[in-house]
Amino acid sequence: MTTVPQPTTETRWRCTLCGNLTRFDVTRSSKVIEYVHLDLAGEPKVEEREVVSETIESVRCRWCNAVDQIELVDRPGTDAAAAS
């Protein structure tokens, strides 16, 4: 299993096979702490959620179904894209 880097404010995902920039299926593992409030009928409601750790396990392109073909590229309008 290879982990995929998460996009930042300066980067985004792009499929290297078809060029897709907008549609991906993401498989991730998360460890969270949740504050769950149960009403008198016993129905749970998560009122607070803190992500302790999160790992993206795979990203699949929705257009061409490619797995593990996703790269990080600069977002348009960022300083990194302007310097390229």
Secondary structure, 3 states (H helix, E strand, C coil): CCCCCCCCCCEEEEECCCCCCCCEEEEEEEEEEEEEEECCCCCEEEEEEEEEEEEEEEEEECCCCCECCEEEEECCCCHHHHHC
